Protein backbone atom coordinates (compact mmCIF):
# COMPACT_ATOMS: atom_id res chain seq x y z
CA UNK A 1 0.00 0.00 0.00
CA UNK A 2 1.25 3.47 -0.94
CA UNK A 3 2.12 5.49 2.21
CA UNK A 4 0.46 8.86 2.70
CA UNK A 5 2.46 12.11 2.80
CA UNK A 6 2.71 12.00 6.60
CA UNK A 7 4.25 8.53 6.57
CA UNK A 8 6.62 8.86 3.62
CA UNK A 9 9.61 9.79 5.80
CA UNK A 10 9.62 6.32 7.37
CA UNK A 11 8.35 4.33 4.39
CA UNK A 12 10.20 1.19 3.25
CA UNK A 13 9.84 2.46 -0.33
CA UNK A 14 11.62 5.67 0.63
CA UNK A 15 14.41 3.78 2.39
CA UNK A 16 14.92 1.64 -0.72
CA UNK A 17 14.90 4.71 -2.99
CA UNK A 18 17.42 6.54 -0.84
CA UNK A 19 19.69 3.46 -0.87
CA UNK A 20 19.52 3.38 -4.69
CA UNK A 21 20.27 7.11 -4.79
CA UNK A 22 23.30 6.53 -2.55
CA UNK A 23 24.56 3.90 -5.02
CA UNK A 24 24.11 6.36 -7.90
CA UNK A 25 25.88 9.12 -5.97
CA UNK A 26 28.80 6.76 -5.26
CA UNK A 27 29.09 5.90 -8.97
CA UNK A 28 29.41 9.55 -9.96
CA UNK A 29 31.36 10.68 -6.90
CA UNK A 30 34.06 13.14 -7.84
CA UNK A 31 32.50 13.96 -11.19
CA UNK A 32 31.42 17.55 -11.55
CA UNK A 33 30.64 20.26 -14.01
CA UNK A 34 30.14 24.00 -13.80
CA UNK A 35 26.53 23.38 -12.84
CA UNK A 36 27.28 21.33 -9.77
CA UNK A 37 30.27 23.14 -8.33
CA UNK A 38 28.91 25.06 -5.36
CA UNK A 39 26.19 26.69 -7.44
CA UNK A 40 26.74 29.10 -10.26
CA UNK A 41 27.18 32.78 -9.43
CA UNK A 42 24.53 33.57 -12.01
CA UNK A 43 21.58 31.14 -12.12
CA UNK A 44 21.66 31.39 -15.91
CA UNK A 45 25.19 29.93 -15.96
CA UNK A 46 24.01 26.51 -14.75
CA UNK A 47 22.58 24.95 -17.91
CA UNK A 48 21.75 21.53 -16.43
CA UNK A 49 18.62 22.86 -14.75
CA UNK A 50 17.53 24.95 -17.74
CA UNK A 51 15.66 22.49 -19.89
CA UNK A 52 15.57 24.63 -23.03
CA UNK A 53 19.38 24.76 -23.03
CA UNK A 54 20.00 21.04 -22.49
CA UNK A 55 16.98 19.90 -24.47
CA UNK A 56 16.30 17.50 -21.60
CA UNK A 57 14.00 17.44 -18.63
CA UNK A 58 14.14 14.75 -15.96
CA UNK A 59 11.32 12.20 -16.13
CA UNK A 60 11.08 10.83 -12.58
CA UNK A 61 9.02 7.80 -11.62
CA UNK A 62 6.13 7.89 -9.14
CA UNK A 63 8.35 6.90 -6.21
CA UNK A 64 10.83 9.66 -7.08
CA UNK A 65 8.05 12.21 -7.43
CA UNK A 66 6.86 11.30 -3.94
CA UNK A 67 10.38 11.98 -2.62
CA UNK A 68 10.46 15.38 -4.36
CA UNK A 69 7.01 16.20 -2.96
CA UNK A 70 8.21 15.17 0.50
CA UNK A 71 11.11 17.61 0.23
CA UNK A 72 8.78 20.32 -1.07
CA UNK A 73 6.40 19.80 1.88
CA UNK A 74 9.34 20.02 4.28
CA UNK A 75 10.29 23.39 2.81
CA UNK A 76 6.68 24.57 2.40
CA UNK A 77 7.24 24.90 -1.35
CA UNK A 78 4.05 25.08 -3.34
CA UNK A 79 3.96 23.59 -6.83
CA UNK A 80 3.53 26.10 -9.62
CA UNK A 81 0.17 26.24 -11.32
CA UNK A 82 0.36 24.90 -14.88
CA UNK A 83 -0.49 28.33 -16.29
CA UNK A 84 2.48 29.77 -14.39
CA UNK A 85 5.08 27.17 -15.34
CA UNK A 86 8.47 28.50 -16.43
CA UNK A 87 8.04 29.25 -20.11
CA UNK A 88 10.89 31.73 -20.44
CA UNK A 89 13.76 31.11 -22.84
CA UNK A 90 15.64 28.89 -20.38
CA UNK A 91 12.62 26.93 -19.07
CA UNK A 92 14.31 26.73 -15.68
CA UNK A 93 13.44 23.99 -13.23
CA UNK A 94 10.86 25.38 -10.80
CA UNK A 95 12.82 23.84 -7.91
CA UNK A 96 15.74 26.25 -8.35
CA UNK A 97 16.20 29.03 -5.82
CA UNK A 98 16.99 32.55 -6.98
CA UNK A 99 20.73 31.83 -6.50
CA UNK A 100 20.53 28.90 -8.97
CA UNK A 101 20.78 26.15 -6.36
CA UNK A 102 18.33 23.26 -6.19
CA UNK A 103 16.04 23.68 -3.19
CA UNK A 104 15.44 19.90 -2.95
CA UNK A 105 19.00 18.79 -3.79
CA UNK A 106 19.11 15.85 -1.35
CA UNK A 107 15.83 14.57 -2.84
CA UNK A 108 16.56 15.29 -6.49
CA UNK A 109 15.54 12.56 -8.95
CA UNK A 110 17.91 10.01 -10.48
CA UNK A 111 18.01 11.93 -13.78
CA UNK A 112 19.28 15.03 -11.98
CA UNK A 113 21.88 13.01 -10.07
CA UNK A 114 23.34 11.39 -13.17
CA UNK A 115 23.13 14.10 -15.85
CA UNK A 116 26.34 15.93 -16.63
CA UNK A 117 26.71 18.66 -19.21
CA UNK A 118 29.47 18.87 -21.80
CA UNK A 119 31.81 20.65 -19.36
CA UNK A 120 31.85 17.65 -16.99
CA UNK A 121 35.19 16.45 -15.71
CA UNK A 122 36.38 14.12 -13.04
CA UNK A 123 38.04 10.85 -12.17
CA UNK A 124 36.18 8.87 -14.85
CA UNK A 125 37.66 10.86 -17.74
CA UNK A 126 35.49 12.21 -20.54
CA UNK A 127 31.67 11.95 -20.29
CA UNK A 128 31.64 8.72 -22.34
CA UNK A 129 33.54 7.01 -19.50
CA UNK A 130 30.67 7.40 -16.99
CA UNK A 131 29.77 3.89 -15.74
CA UNK A 132 26.66 3.83 -17.91
CA UNK A 133 25.85 0.12 -17.59
CA UNK A 134 25.81 0.35 -13.81
CA UNK A 135 23.74 3.54 -13.92
CA UNK A 136 21.28 1.92 -16.34
CA UNK A 137 20.93 -0.97 -13.92
CA UNK A 138 20.18 1.48 -11.09
CA UNK A 139 17.61 3.23 -13.28
CA UNK A 140 15.94 -0.14 -13.94
CA UNK A 141 15.91 -0.92 -10.20
CA UNK A 142 14.33 2.47 -9.45
CA UNK A 143 11.67 1.77 -12.10
CA UNK A 144 10.96 -1.64 -10.51
CA UNK A 145 10.69 -0.04 -7.07
CA UNK A 146 8.31 2.55 -8.48
CA UNK A 147 6.16 -0.17 -10.07
CA UNK A 148 5.82 -1.77 -6.62
CA UNK A 149 5.15 1.63 -5.02
CA UNK A 150 2.50 2.72 -7.55
CA UNK A 151 1.45 -0.29 -9.67
CA UNK A 152 -1.28 1.72 -11.41
CA UNK A 153 1.12 4.57 -12.26
CA UNK A 154 4.15 2.82 -13.80
CA UNK A 155 5.37 5.48 -16.25
CA UNK A 156 7.79 8.33 -15.62
CA UNK A 157 6.61 11.84 -16.44
CA UNK A 158 8.27 15.22 -16.99
CA UNK A 159 9.33 16.71 -13.66
CA UNK A 160 7.69 20.12 -14.16
CA UNK A 161 4.32 18.63 -15.04
CA UNK A 162 4.54 16.07 -12.23
CA UNK A 163 5.12 18.63 -9.48
CA UNK A 164 2.67 21.14 -10.94
CA UNK A 165 -0.06 18.50 -10.94
CA UNK A 166 0.21 17.95 -7.19
CA UNK A 167 -2.35 20.05 -5.36
CA UNK A 168 -2.39 18.19 -2.04
C-alpha positions as CSV (number, residue, x, y, z in Angstrom):
1,X,0.0,0.0,0.0
2,X,1.3,3.5,-0.9
3,X,2.1,5.5,2.2
4,X,0.5,8.9,2.7
5,X,2.5,12.1,2.8
6,X,2.7,12.0,6.6
7,X,4.3,8.5,6.6
8,X,6.6,8.9,3.6
9,X,9.6,9.8,5.8
10,X,9.6,6.3,7.4
11,X,8.4,4.3,4.4
12,X,10.2,1.2,3.3
13,X,9.8,2.5,-0.3
14,X,11.6,5.7,0.6
15,X,14.4,3.8,2.4
16,X,14.9,1.6,-0.7
17,X,14.9,4.7,-3.0
18,X,17.4,6.5,-0.8
19,X,19.7,3.5,-0.9
20,X,19.5,3.4,-4.7
21,X,20.3,7.1,-4.8
22,X,23.3,6.5,-2.6
23,X,24.6,3.9,-5.0
24,X,24.1,6.4,-7.9
25,X,25.9,9.1,-6.0
26,X,28.8,6.8,-5.3
27,X,29.1,5.9,-9.0
28,X,29.4,9.5,-10.0
29,X,31.4,10.7,-6.9
30,X,34.1,13.1,-7.8
31,X,32.5,14.0,-11.2
32,X,31.4,17.5,-11.5
33,X,30.6,20.3,-14.0
34,X,30.1,24.0,-13.8
35,X,26.5,23.4,-12.8
36,X,27.3,21.3,-9.8
37,X,30.3,23.1,-8.3
38,X,28.9,25.1,-5.4
39,X,26.2,26.7,-7.4
40,X,26.7,29.1,-10.3
41,X,27.2,32.8,-9.4
42,X,24.5,33.6,-12.0
43,X,21.6,31.1,-12.1
44,X,21.7,31.4,-15.9
45,X,25.2,29.9,-16.0
46,X,24.0,26.5,-14.8
47,X,22.6,24.9,-17.9
48,X,21.7,21.5,-16.4
49,X,18.6,22.9,-14.7
50,X,17.5,24.9,-17.7
51,X,15.7,22.5,-19.9
52,X,15.6,24.6,-23.0
53,X,19.4,24.8,-23.0
54,X,20.0,21.0,-22.5
55,X,17.0,19.9,-24.5
56,X,16.3,17.5,-21.6
57,X,14.0,17.4,-18.6
58,X,14.1,14.7,-16.0
59,X,11.3,12.2,-16.1
60,X,11.1,10.8,-12.6
61,X,9.0,7.8,-11.6
62,X,6.1,7.9,-9.1
63,X,8.3,6.9,-6.2
64,X,10.8,9.7,-7.1
65,X,8.0,12.2,-7.4
66,X,6.9,11.3,-3.9
67,X,10.4,12.0,-2.6
68,X,10.5,15.4,-4.4
69,X,7.0,16.2,-3.0
70,X,8.2,15.2,0.5
71,X,11.1,17.6,0.2
72,X,8.8,20.3,-1.1
73,X,6.4,19.8,1.9
74,X,9.3,20.0,4.3
75,X,10.3,23.4,2.8
76,X,6.7,24.6,2.4
77,X,7.2,24.9,-1.3
78,X,4.1,25.1,-3.3
79,X,4.0,23.6,-6.8
80,X,3.5,26.1,-9.6
81,X,0.2,26.2,-11.3
82,X,0.4,24.9,-14.9
83,X,-0.5,28.3,-16.3
84,X,2.5,29.8,-14.4
85,X,5.1,27.2,-15.3
86,X,8.5,28.5,-16.4
87,X,8.0,29.3,-20.1
88,X,10.9,31.7,-20.4
89,X,13.8,31.1,-22.8
90,X,15.6,28.9,-20.4
91,X,12.6,26.9,-19.1
92,X,14.3,26.7,-15.7
93,X,13.4,24.0,-13.2
94,X,10.9,25.4,-10.8
95,X,12.8,23.8,-7.9
96,X,15.7,26.3,-8.3
97,X,16.2,29.0,-5.8
98,X,17.0,32.6,-7.0
99,X,20.7,31.8,-6.5
100,X,20.5,28.9,-9.0
101,X,20.8,26.2,-6.4
102,X,18.3,23.3,-6.2
103,X,16.0,23.7,-3.2
104,X,15.4,19.9,-2.9
105,X,19.0,18.8,-3.8
106,X,19.1,15.8,-1.4
107,X,15.8,14.6,-2.8
108,X,16.6,15.3,-6.5
109,X,15.5,12.6,-9.0
110,X,17.9,10.0,-10.5
111,X,18.0,11.9,-13.8
112,X,19.3,15.0,-12.0
113,X,21.9,13.0,-10.1
114,X,23.3,11.4,-13.2
115,X,23.1,14.1,-15.9
116,X,26.3,15.9,-16.6
117,X,26.7,18.7,-19.2
118,X,29.5,18.9,-21.8
119,X,31.8,20.6,-19.4
120,X,31.9,17.6,-17.0
121,X,35.2,16.5,-15.7
122,X,36.4,14.1,-13.0
123,X,38.0,10.8,-12.2
124,X,36.2,8.9,-14.8
125,X,37.7,10.9,-17.7
126,X,35.5,12.2,-20.5
127,X,31.7,12.0,-20.3
128,X,31.6,8.7,-22.3
129,X,33.5,7.0,-19.5
130,X,30.7,7.4,-17.0
131,X,29.8,3.9,-15.7
132,X,26.7,3.8,-17.9
133,X,25.9,0.1,-17.6
134,X,25.8,0.3,-13.8
135,X,23.7,3.5,-13.9
136,X,21.3,1.9,-16.3
137,X,20.9,-1.0,-13.9
138,X,20.2,1.5,-11.1
139,X,17.6,3.2,-13.3
140,X,15.9,-0.1,-13.9
141,X,15.9,-0.9,-10.2
142,X,14.3,2.5,-9.4
143,X,11.7,1.8,-12.1
144,X,11.0,-1.6,-10.5
145,X,10.7,0.0,-7.1
146,X,8.3,2.6,-8.5
147,X,6.2,-0.2,-10.1
148,X,5.8,-1.8,-6.6
149,X,5.1,1.6,-5.0
150,X,2.5,2.7,-7.5
151,X,1.5,-0.3,-9.7
152,X,-1.3,1.7,-11.4
153,X,1.1,4.6,-12.3
154,X,4.1,2.8,-13.8
155,X,5.4,5.5,-16.3
156,X,7.8,8.3,-15.6
157,X,6.6,11.8,-16.4
158,X,8.3,15.2,-17.0
159,X,9.3,16.7,-13.7
160,X,7.7,20.1,-14.2
161,X,4.3,18.6,-15.0
162,X,4.5,16.1,-12.2
163,X,5.1,18.6,-9.5
164,X,2.7,21.1,-10.9
165,X,-0.1,18.5,-10.9
166,X,0.2,17.9,-7.2
167,X,-2.3,20.1,-5.4
168,X,-2.4,18.2,-2.0
